[in-house]
Structures are given as structure tokens and as C-alpha cells.
Amino acid sequence: MDVIRGKKALPSKRFEEHFPLPDLDPVLEHIRWMTNLAESRTSQTQMAEHLSQPGQPVSQSTISRILSSRREASYNEIAKLWNWFMAKQSRFDPLIRVRDLVEPPHSLITATLDEELESVANKMLENGFSQLPVFENDKFERCYGILTDLSVLEAVKRYGSEKARRMLISELQDLIIRVPRVDEEEQLWRIAYILEFVYATLVVDKEGTVRNILTRNDLLKLAVLAT
């Protein structure tokens, strides 16, 4: 995956570590569809130029064979084409980073393993959140994932309201949802794609420490403010 800093593309390993592409077959099928999409119509020659590297040119015929499945494409080839098309389609400003959208870490509202479910549910209701990141303690040490409103409802369904509300989050760890972790320097348009498939993403700094959470609602706010 690429992270654009100015005009130079640099690799972002953390993105692929936490959110690899799905199976290549459906991705390749989507690339075929995007090739003919009006907004991103792209010739096979342009695709070949994009995949070419110094001393390693890619021909138009190679692209033709990849698209027709007469030549097996590598993961890196598919990932590079996918990134290119997604960037062309995106309406988000490519200069916007994840860190530009999330709140400062000190304002992060969290759940901890030693909290009762009722306390966590009240935090969601009071702040209008549908999910909270779950940490081992209130020092932001070791993030387990997120607890959602559906997690709370599932606990009530399993144990009844009276018992569930007094249960500690540590007793409900199977209801904590693991979500992707993304670098705070990652481009926002790429994360917008991820959020089509998951509840939220955890935002990490260069040391890999979870600093905040990015949700679909955050993107909605940006879209509304931009209109």
C-alpha cells in the first residue's frame, strides 16, 4: 500500500499488516469493472505504465492477459492496481490524513476490562456512541478491540438484563470485536474504503500505540461539512 507524502509514494507496512486485501479473484473482478467505469475509465496501456518499474517494463498485452485470467497476477500487482483505482474514484482530498479527523487522545472515551457493562452502556448513551474501544486499564494499555451497542444487546439476550448489567467486561471478552488498526498518517480515502466493511478502525501512532478510534460517523461528519 502507498502513503503519499507530498509527491512521493512511500510504503505503509502497517496498513497491509492490519487490513490485507481479500482473496484476489473478487478484487480482480472489481478491477475489471472499474476499468470500464465512466469516472475511472483507464486504458490497458495506462495500467501497464502504472505497473512498470525502472528496468522492468510491463506491456499492454500483459495487462490484457491479467484481466482475462490468462496470466496469473501477483498479490503486489493486484494491490498496486487496486490502490490506483480506489484513489482515482475517491472524492476525499488525498492530503487529508487520519490524524486530521480524529479527536486528540486525551478526549478518547473508553471502556476497560474491570468496568461493569451498565457503566459502558451509559457511556455510549450519554455520548451518542455506538462503540467504544476496550483497554486493559485507564492508562490506554493493551487495546482488545471495540465493544458495540450490538455487543451490549447480545449480553442482555444471553444473561438477562439484571445479570448482564453487573457483569464485568472481562467476563464478556468474546463480545469484544477485533477491528483493523491503521496508522494515523494513513490517507483518509483508504480508510473510507475499510469502513464499508467494519464498524470502526483503531488509530495507532508510529510506535503502534492505540491513540484513538475512527468510525463511519466521523466520515459522515466530514462529508456533511464538506458540502
C-alpha positions as CSV (number, residue, x, y, z in Angstrom):
1,M,0.0,0.0,0.0
2,D,1.1,3.6,-0.6
3,V,1.1,6.6,1.6
4,I,1.5,9.9,-0.3
5,R,3.7,12.4,1.4
6,G,4.0,15.4,-0.9
7,K,4.5,13.9,-4.4
8,K,6.5,10.9,-3.3
9,A,4.8,7.5,-2.6
10,L,6.2,5.7,0.4
11,P,5.3,2.2,1.7
12,S,3.0,1.8,4.7
13,K,3.6,-1.7,6.0
14,R,1.2,-1.3,9.0
15,F,-1.8,-0.9,6.7
16,E,-1.3,-4.3,5.0
17,E,-0.4,-6.0,8.3
18,H,-3.8,-5.0,9.8
19,F,-6.0,-4.9,6.7
20,P,-4.8,-7.1,3.9
21,L,-6.7,-7.3,0.6
22,P,-9.3,-10.1,0.4
23,D,-9.0,-13.0,-1.9
24,L,-7.5,-11.9,-5.2
25,D,-10.3,-13.2,-7.5
26,P,-13.1,-10.9,-6.4
27,V,-10.6,-8.0,-6.3
28,L,-9.5,-8.7,-9.8
29,E,-13.1,-8.8,-10.9
30,H,-13.7,-5.4,-9.3
31,I,-10.7,-4.0,-11.2
32,R,-12.2,-5.3,-14.4
33,W,-15.4,-3.4,-13.6
34,M,-13.6,-0.2,-12.6
35,T,-11.6,-0.4,-15.9
36,N,-14.8,0.4,-17.8
37,L,-16.4,2.7,-15.2
38,A,-17.0,6.1,-16.7
39,E,-15.4,8.1,-13.8
40,S,-12.2,5.9,-13.9
41,R,-12.1,4.7,-17.5
42,T,-8.5,3.6,-17.9
43,S,-6.7,2.1,-20.9
44,Q,-4.6,-1.1,-20.5
45,T,-1.6,0.9,-21.7
46,Q,-2.1,3.3,-18.7
47,M,-2.4,0.3,-16.4
48,A,0.8,-1.2,-17.8
49,E,2.7,2.1,-17.3
50,H,1.5,2.2,-13.7
51,L,2.8,-1.3,-13.0
52,S,6.1,-0.7,-14.8
53,Q,9.3,-0.2,-12.8
54,P,12.7,1.0,-13.9
55,G,14.2,-1.8,-16.0
56,Q,11.1,-3.9,-15.6
57,P,8.5,-2.6,-18.1
58,V,5.0,-4.1,-18.2
59,S,3.4,-4.4,-21.6
60,Q,-0.3,-3.8,-22.6
61,S,-0.6,-7.4,-23.6
62,T,0.4,-8.5,-20.1
63,I,-2.4,-6.4,-18.6
64,S,-4.8,-7.9,-21.2
65,R,-3.7,-11.4,-20.1
66,I,-4.2,-10.5,-16.4
67,L,-7.7,-9.1,-16.9
68,S,-8.7,-12.1,-19.0
69,S,-7.2,-14.5,-16.4
70,R,-4.8,-15.9,-19.0
71,R,-1.9,-14.9,-16.8
72,E,-1.9,-15.2,-13.0
73,A,-1.3,-11.8,-11.3
74,S,0.8,-11.5,-8.2
75,Y,-0.5,-10.0,-5.0
76,N,1.6,-6.9,-5.4
77,E,0.4,-6.3,-8.9
78,I,-3.3,-6.6,-7.9
79,A,-2.7,-4.4,-4.8
80,K,-1.0,-1.7,-6.8
81,L,-3.8,-1.6,-9.4
82,W,-6.4,-1.7,-6.7
83,N,-4.8,1.3,-4.8
84,W,-4.6,3.2,-8.1
85,F,-8.2,2.8,-9.0
86,M,-9.5,3.4,-5.5
87,A,-7.6,6.7,-5.4
88,K,-9.0,7.7,-8.7
89,Q,-12.5,7.0,-7.5
90,S,-12.3,8.6,-4.2
91,R,-13.9,12.0,-3.6
92,F,-11.9,12.6,-0.4
93,D,-9.0,15.1,-0.5
94,P,-5.8,12.9,-0.8
95,L,-4.0,15.3,1.5
96,I,-6.3,14.5,4.4
97,R,-4.8,12.1,6.9
98,V,-6.5,10.1,9.6
99,R,-4.9,12.3,12.3
100,D,-6.6,15.3,10.8
101,L,-10.1,13.8,11.6
102,V,-9.8,12.0,14.9
103,E,-10.1,13.8,18.3
104,P,-6.9,14.3,20.5
105,P,-6.1,11.1,22.5
106,H,-7.0,12.9,25.9
107,S,-10.6,13.2,24.7
108,L,-10.9,9.5,23.9
109,I,-13.8,7.8,25.8
110,T,-13.0,4.2,26.5
111,A,-14.2,1.0,28.3
112,T,-11.9,-1.1,30.5
113,L,-12.0,-4.7,31.4
114,D,-12.8,-4.0,35.1
115,E,-15.9,-1.9,34.2
116,E,-19.4,-3.2,34.5
117,L,-21.5,-3.5,31.3
118,E,-24.0,-0.9,32.7
119,S,-21.3,1.7,33.0
120,V,-20.1,1.1,29.5
121,A,-23.6,1.2,28.1
122,N,-24.3,4.5,29.8
123,K,-21.1,6.0,28.3
124,M,-22.5,5.0,24.9
125,L,-25.9,6.6,25.6
126,E,-24.5,9.8,27.1
127,N,-22.1,10.4,24.3
128,G,-24.2,9.2,21.4
129,F,-21.6,6.4,20.5
130,S,-22.4,3.0,19.1
131,Q,-19.0,1.6,20.1
132,L,-16.1,2.1,22.5
133,P,-12.5,0.8,22.4
134,V,-11.8,-1.6,25.2
135,F,-8.5,-1.2,27.1
136,E,-6.9,-3.3,29.8
137,N,-7.0,-0.3,32.1
138,D,-7.5,3.5,32.1
139,K,-3.8,4.1,31.1
140,F,-4.6,3.1,27.5
141,E,-2.5,-0.1,27.9
142,R,-3.3,-3.0,25.6
143,C,-6.4,-2.4,23.5
144,Y,-8.5,-5.5,22.9
145,G,-10.8,-4.1,20.2
146,I,-14.2,-2.5,20.5
147,L,-17.5,-3.2,22.3
148,T,-20.6,-2.1,20.3
149,D,-24.2,-1.5,21.0
150,L,-24.9,-4.9,19.5
151,S,-22.4,-6.4,21.9
152,V,-24.4,-5.0,24.8
153,L,-27.7,-6.2,23.4
154,E,-26.2,-9.7,22.9
155,A,-25.1,-9.8,26.6
156,V,-28.6,-8.9,27.7
157,K,-30.0,-11.6,25.4
158,R,-27.7,-14.2,26.9
159,Y,-27.8,-13.4,30.5
160,G,-30.9,-11.2,31.1
161,S,-30.8,-7.5,31.9
162,E,-30.3,-7.8,35.6
163,K,-27.3,-10.1,35.4
164,A,-25.7,-8.6,32.3
165,R,-25.6,-5.1,33.6
166,R,-23.5,-6.1,36.6
167,M,-21.1,-8.3,34.6
168,L,-17.5,-7.0,34.1
169,I,-16.3,-6.5,30.5
170,S,-13.6,-9.1,31.3
171,E,-16.4,-11.7,31.6
172,L,-17.7,-10.7,28.1
173,Q,-14.5,-10.8,26.1
174,D,-16.0,-12.9,23.4
175,L,-18.3,-10.0,22.6
176,I,-15.3,-7.6,22.0
177,I,-14.9,-7.2,18.3
178,R,-11.4,-7.0,16.7
179,V,-11.1,-4.3,14.2
180,P,-8.3,-3.1,11.9
181,R,-5.6,-0.8,13.2
182,V,-4.5,2.0,10.9
183,D,-1.6,4.4,11.0
184,E,-2.5,8.0,12.0
185,E,-0.6,9.1,8.9
186,E,-2.6,7.0,6.5
187,Q,-4.6,8.7,3.8
188,L,-8.3,9.1,4.8
189,W,-9.7,7.9,1.5
190,R,-8.2,4.5,2.0
191,I,-9.8,4.2,5.4
192,A,-13.1,5.2,4.0
193,Y,-12.9,2.0,1.9
194,I,-12.2,-0.1,5.0
195,L,-15.2,1.4,6.9
196,E,-17.5,0.0,4.3
197,F,-16.8,-3.4,5.8
198,V,-16.1,-2.9,9.6
199,Y,-17.6,-0.9,12.5
200,A,-14.5,1.2,13.1
201,T,-10.8,1.3,13.0
202,L,-8.3,1.8,15.8
203,V,-5.8,4.6,15.1
204,V,-2.2,4.0,16.1
205,D,0.9,6.2,16.2
206,K,4.3,5.4,14.9
207,E,5.1,3.2,17.9
208,G,1.9,1.1,17.3
209,T,0.1,2.5,20.4
210,V,-3.6,2.9,20.0
211,R,-4.4,6.6,20.2
212,N,-8.0,6.9,19.1
213,I,-10.8,5.4,17.1
214,L,-12.2,6.3,13.7
215,T,-15.8,5.4,12.8
216,R,-18.2,5.7,9.9
217,N,-19.9,8.6,11.8
218,D,-16.6,10.6,11.6
219,L,-16.6,10.2,7.9
220,L,-20.3,11.3,7.8
221,K,-19.4,14.5,9.6
222,L,-16.6,15.2,7.2
223,A,-18.9,14.6,4.2
224,V,-21.6,16.9,5.6
225,L,-19.1,19.7,6.5
226,A,-17.6,19.5,3.0
227,T,-20.9,20.1,1.3
